[in-house]
Amino acid sequence: MRVRTVLAFAAIFIVWGSTYLAIRYAVAEIPPLLTAGLRHLTAGALLLGWARFKGLRASAIEWRHSAVVGALFFLIGHGTLHWAEQFVPSGLSALMVATEPVWIAMLLAMTGRSGLNARTVVGLFIGLVGVWILVGGGSMSSGSPGLLAGCLAVLVGAASWAGGVVYSQKAPLPVNPLLRTATTLICGAAMLLIAAAVFGEFGRLTMPSVRAVSSLAYLIVFGSIVAFTAYYWLLDRFSATVVATHTYVNPAVAVLLGWAMGGERVSASLVVGLIVITSAIALVSSAAER
């Protein structure tokens, strides 16, 4: 169990941090909603086939709640992220997603499942300051025309993901984490592919390069199958706030890879934002654990 726990946290800490650069490479040539839809459909179908081979079946009510989680996690959460990374550097995207524990704390307080103590309030305020440094500070000044809209879209996706975390802890989803991963991935993928068709992405698809296809394959195998199975497994054994500590590490991994492999600039405001948002996550997480 100790080894499983270490490997599961490594998957969501390191693998998820590396997916931001892979998403950027994939959506540069494959339309974003289509990228996310194909990624999750392939991963979900493989996992569902394995679950059925093991004799696991989901009930109708479990499929319905999986559809809700799939919409919050994948249609909104990942749909916005994949779209935004056409304009937003991968490291900056990871920093915006890192606000997830702050959103979780706010939603838990709004639903009456957790109070807002002084430490949580201070952490929320610091988190907002960190977001302002990134969105309203120097990070935006020399960016592409869609940078601000992309950052706002990532924040919407982070809030939606937090909603999925809070909802999934009480919803009657499949008990087995393998089956739960498969049902939510397939539901989210179906919605993403429908959205891709509505926005005409299938008509814009051209032959992608080896780098784009390899990035999509990496997202399917490691970003979806490995990391999401580990994520659900951890949610069964630790609090949502503890599992959300992957947001401490993901931005650092994404910024480092974006700089080393993607040619992304590491500005002073990006570094300050990383420090401020990480401090906010630490405060909110420690308050939740108390």
Secondary structure as a PSIPRED ss2 file (coil, helix, strand):
# PSIPRED VFORMAT (PSIPRED V4.0)

   1 M C   1.000  0.000  0.000
   2 R H   0.000  1.000  0.000
   3 V H   0.000  1.000  0.000
   4 R H   0.000  1.000  0.000
   5 T H   0.000  1.000  0.000
   6 V H   0.000  1.000  0.000
   7 L H   0.000  1.000  0.000
   8 A H   0.000  1.000  0.000
   9 F H   0.000  1.000  0.000
  10 A H   0.000  1.000  0.000
  11 A H   0.000  1.000  0.000
  12 I H   0.000  1.000  0.000
  13 F H   0.000  1.000  0.000
  14 I H   0.000  1.000  0.000
  15 V H   0.000  1.000  0.000
  16 W H   0.000  1.000  0.000
  17 G H   0.000  1.000  0.000
  18 S H   0.000  1.000  0.000
  19 T H   0.000  1.000  0.000
  20 Y H   0.000  1.000  0.000
  21 L H   0.000  1.000  0.000
  22 A H   0.000  1.000  0.000
  23 I H   0.000  1.000  0.000
  24 R H   0.000  1.000  0.000
  25 Y H   0.000  1.000  0.000
  26 A H   0.000  1.000  0.000
  27 V H   0.000  1.000  0.000
  28 A C   1.000  0.000  0.000
  29 E C   1.000  0.000  0.000
  30 I C   1.000  0.000  0.000
  31 P C   1.000  0.000  0.000
  32 P H   0.000  1.000  0.000
  33 L H   0.000  1.000  0.000
  34 L H   0.000  1.000  0.000
  35 T H   0.000  1.000  0.000
  36 A H   0.000  1.000  0.000
  37 G H   0.000  1.000  0.000
  38 L H   0.000  1.000  0.000
  39 R H   0.000  1.000  0.000
  40 H H   0.000  1.000  0.000
  41 L H   0.000  1.000  0.000
  42 T H   0.000  1.000  0.000
  43 A H   0.000  1.000  0.000
  44 G H   0.000  1.000  0.000
  45 A H   0.000  1.000  0.000
  46 L H   0.000  1.000  0.000
  47 L H   0.000  1.000  0.000
  48 L H   0.000  1.000  0.000
  49 G H   0.000  1.000  0.000
  50 W H   0.000  1.000  0.000
  51 A H   0.000  1.000  0.000
  52 R H   0.000  1.000  0.000
  53 F H   0.000  1.000  0.000
  54 K C   1.000  0.000  0.000
  55 G C   1.000  0.000  0.000
  56 L C   1.000  0.000  0.000
  57 R C   1.000  0.000  0.000
  58 A C   1.000  0.000  0.000
  59 S C   1.000  0.000  0.000
  60 A H   0.000  1.000  0.000
  61 I H   0.000  1.000  0.000
  62 E H   0.000  1.000  0.000
  63 W H   0.000  1.000  0.000
  64 R H   0.000  1.000  0.000
  65 H H   0.000  1.000  0.000
  66 S H   0.000  1.000  0.000
  67 A H   0.000  1.000  0.000
  68 V H   0.000  1.000  0.000
  69 V H   0.000  1.000  0.000
  70 G H   0.000  1.000  0.000
  71 A H   0.000  1.000  0.000
  72 L H   0.000  1.000  0.000
  73 F H   0.000  1.000  0.000
  74 F H   0.000  1.000  0.000
  75 L H   0.000  1.000  0.000
  76 I H   0.000  1.000  0.000
  77 G H   0.000  1.000  0.000
  78 H H   0.000  1.000  0.000
  79 G H   0.000  1.000  0.000
  80 T H   0.000  1.000  0.000
  81 L H   0.000  1.000  0.000
  82 H H   0.000  1.000  0.000
  83 W H   0.000  1.000  0.000
  84 A H   0.000  1.000  0.000
  85 E C   1.000  0.000  0.000
  86 Q C   1.000  0.000  0.000
  87 F C   1.000  0.000  0.000
  88 V C   1.000  0.000  0.000
  89 P C   1.000  0.000  0.000
  90 S H   0.000  1.000  0.000
  91 G H   0.000  1.000  0.000
  92 L H   0.000  1.000  0.000
  93 S H   0.000  1.000  0.000
  94 A H   0.000  1.000  0.000
  95 L H   0.000  1.000  0.000
  96 M H   0.000  1.000  0.000
  97 V H   0.000  1.000  0.000
  98 A C   1.000  0.000  0.000
  99 T C   1.000  0.000  0.000
 100 E H   0.000  1.000  0.000
 101 P H   0.000  1.000  0.000
 102 V H   0.000  1.000  0.000
 103 W H   0.000  1.000  0.000
 104 I H   0.000  1.000  0.000
 105 A H   0.000  1.000  0.000
 106 M H   0.000  1.000  0.000
 107 L H   0.000  1.000  0.000
 108 L H   0.000  1.000  0.000
 109 A H   0.000  1.000  0.000
 110 M H   0.000  1.000  0.000
 111 T C   1.000  0.000  0.000
 112 G C   1.000  0.000  0.000
 113 R C   1.000  0.000  0.000
 114 S C   1.000  0.000  0.000
 115 G C   1.000  0.000  0.000
 116 L C   1.000  0.000  0.000
 117 N C   1.000  0.000  0.000
 118 A H   0.000  1.000  0.000
 119 R H   0.000  1.000  0.000
 120 T H   0.000  1.000  0.000
 121 V H   0.000  1.000  0.000
 122 V H   0.000  1.000  0.000
 123 G H   0.000  1.000  0.000
 124 L H   0.000  1.000  0.000
 125 F H   0.000  1.000  0.000
 126 I H   0.000  1.000  0.000
 127 G H   0.000  1.000  0.000
 128 L H   0.000  1.000  0.000
 129 V H   0.000  1.000  0.000
 130 G H   0.000  1.000  0.000
 131 V H   0.000  1.000  0.000
 132 W H   0.000  1.000  0.000
 133 I H   0.000  1.000  0.000
 134 L H   0.000  1.000  0.000
 135 V H   0.000  1.000  0.000
 136 G C   1.000  0.000  0.000
 137 G C   1.000  0.000  0.000
 138 G H   0.000  1.000  0.000
 139 S H   0.000  1.000  0.000
 140 M H   0.000  1.000  0.000
 141 S C   1.000  0.000  0.000
 142 S C   1.000  0.000  0.000
 143 G C   1.000  0.000  0.000
 144 S C   1.000  0.000  0.000
 145 P C   1.000  0.000  0.000
 146 G C   1.000  0.000  0.000
 147 L H   0.000  1.000  0.000
 148 L H   0.000  1.000  0.000
 149 A H   0.000  1.000  0.000
 150 G H   0.000  1.000  0.000
 151 C H   0.000  1.000  0.000
 152 L H   0.000  1.000  0.000
 153 A H   0.000  1.000  0.000
 154 V H   0.000  1.000  0.000
 155 L H   0.000  1.000  0.000
 156 V H   0.000  1.000  0.000
 157 G H   0.000  1.000  0.000
 158 A H   0.000  1.000  0.000
 159 A H   0.000  1.000  0.000
 160 S H   0.000  1.000  0.000
 161 W H   0.000  1.000  0.000
 162 A H   0.000  1.000  0.000
 163 G H   0.000  1.000  0.000
 164 G H   0.000  1.000  0.000
 165 V H   0.000  1.000  0.000
 166 V H   0.000  1.000  0.000
 167 Y H   0.000  1.000  0.000
 168 S H   0.000  1.000  0.000
 169 Q C   1.000  0.000  0.000
 170 K C   1.000  0.000  0.000
 171 A C   1.000  0.000  0.000
 172 P C   1.000  0.000  0.000
 173 L C   1.000  0.000  0.000
 174 P C   1.000  0.000  0.000
 175 V C   1.000  0.000  0.000
 176 N C   1.000  0.000  0.000
 177 P H   0.000  1.000  0.000
 178 L H   0.000  1.000  0.000
 179 L H   0.000  1.000  0.000
 180 R H   0.000  1.000  0.000
 181 T H   0.000  1.000  0.000
 182 A H   0.000  1.000  0.000
 183 T H   0.000  1.000  0.000
 184 T H   0.000  1.000  0.000
 185 L H   0.000  1.000  0.000
 186 I H   0.000  1.000  0.000
 187 C H   0.000  1.000  0.000
 188 G H   0.000  1.000  0.000
 189 A H   0.000  1.000  0.000
 190 A H   0.000  1.000  0.000
 191 M H   0.000  1.000  0.000
 192 L H   0.000  1.000  0.000
 193 L H   0.000  1.000  0.000
 194 I H   0.000  1.000  0.000
 195 A H   0.000  1.000  0.000
 196 A H   0.000  1.000  0.000
 197 A H   0.000  1.000  0.000
 198 V H   0.000  1.000  0.000
 199 F C   1.000  0.000  0.000
 200 G C   1.000  0.000  0.000
 201 E C   1.000  0.000  0.000
 202 F H   0.000  1.000  0.000
 203 G H   0.000  1.000  0.000
 204 R H   0.000  1.000  0.000
 205 L C   1.000  0.000  0.000
 206 T C   1.000  0.000  0.000
 207 M C   1.000  0.000  0.000
 208 P C   1.000  0.000  0.000
 209 S C   1.000  0.000  0.000
 210 V H   0.000  1.000  0.000
 211 R H   0.000  1.000  0.000
 212 A H   0.000  1.000  0.000
 213 V H   0.000  1.000  0.000
 214 S H   0.000  1.000  0.000
 215 S H   0.000  1.000  0.000
 216 L H   0.000  1.000  0.000
 217 A H   0.000  1.000  0.000
 218 Y H   0.000  1.000  0.000
 219 L H   0.000  1.000  0.000
 220 I H   0.000  1.000  0.000
 221 V H   0.000  1.000  0.000
 222 F H   0.000  1.000  0.000
 223 G H   0.000  1.000  0.000
 224 S H   0.000  1.000  0.000
 225 I H   0.000  1.000  0.000
 226 V H   0.000  1.000  0.000
 227 A H   0.000  1.000  0.000
 228 F H   0.000  1.000  0.000
 229 T H   0.000  1.000  0.000
 230 A H   0.000  1.000  0.000
 231 Y H   0.000  1.000  0.000
 232 Y H   0.000  1.000  0.000
 233 W H   0.000  1.000  0.000
 234 L H   0.000  1.000  0.000
 235 L H   0.000  1.000  0.000
 236 D C   1.000  0.000  0.000
 237 R C   1.000  0.000  0.000
 238 F C   1.000  0.000  0.000
 239 S C   1.000  0.000  0.000
 240 A H   0.000  1.000  0.000
 241 T H   0.000  1.000  0.000
 242 V H   0.000  1.000  0.000
 243 V H   0.000  1.000  0.000
 244 A C   1.000  0.000  0.000
 245 T C   1.000  0.000  0.000
 246 H H   0.000  1.000  0.000
 247 T H   0.000  1.000  0.000
 248 Y H   0.000  1.000  0.000
 249 V H   0.000  1.000  0.000
 250 N H   0.000  1.000  0.000
 251 P H   0.000  1.000  0.000
 252 A H   0.000  1.000  0.000
 253 V H   0.000  1.000  0.000
 254 A H   0.000  1.000  0.000
 255 V H   0.000  1.000  0.000
 256 L H   0.000  1.000  0.000
 257 L H   0.000  1.000  0.000
 258 G H   0.000  1.000  0.000
 259 W H   0.000  1.000  0.000
 260 A H   0.000  1.000  0.000
 261 M C   1.000  0.000  0.000
 262 G C   1.000  0.000  0.000
 263 G C   1.000  0.000  0.000
 264 E C   1.000  0.000  0.000
 265 R C   1.000  0.000  0.000
 266 V C   1.000  0.000  0.000
 267 S C   1.000  0.000  0.000
 268 A H   0.000  1.000  0.000
 269 S H   0.000  1.000  0.000
 270 L H   0.000  1.000  0.000
 271 V H   0.000  1.000  0.000
 272 V H   0.000  1.000  0.000
 273 G H   0.000  1.000  0.000
 274 L H   0.000  1.000  0.000
 275 I H   0.000  1.000  0.000
 276 V H   0.000  1.000  0.000
 277 I H   0.000  1.000  0.000
 278 T H   0.000  1.000  0.000
 279 S H   0.000  1.000  0.000
 280 A H   0.000  1.000  0.000
 281 I H   0.000  1.000  0.000
 282 A H   0.000  1.000  0.000
 283 L H   0.000  1.000  0.000
 284 V H   0.000  1.000  0.000
 285 S H   0.000  1.000  0.000
 286 S H   0.000  1.000  0.000
 287 A H   0.000  1.000  0.000
 288 A H   0.000  1.000  0.000
 289 E H   0.000  1.000  0.000
 290 R C   1.000  0.000  0.000
